[in-house]
């Protein structure tokens, strides 16, 4: 892992240590997770052939996952808040209708007699 990070850091001098670690570990993990893909020497040769732009692209793409997830979370929270606001609006309308009906009604259901009667 350390040699991969060192190669990335040497090619991308402006890249932060954390980004170099991210790219180096990501490339190495992709190689290790699929056994028999290449030998250590082939991996090292491939890593040495990568340009600074390609390595920076790996870092940018990897960081974009977090940004995308945060954007999706924000959209989800906004939608949840809009749904909650809509529900509260509908509850308010319903409560207004109930209050209006209580003031204006002329008939009600009498539980004791089981009949609908006029309001006294």
Secondary structure, DSSP 8 states (H G I E B T S, - for coil): -HHHHHHHHHH-TTS-HHHHHHHHHHHHHHHHSSTTS--HHHHHHHHHH--HHHHHHHHHHHHHHHHHHHHHHHHHHHHHHHHHHHHHHHHHHHHHHHHHHHHH--EEEETTTTEEEE--
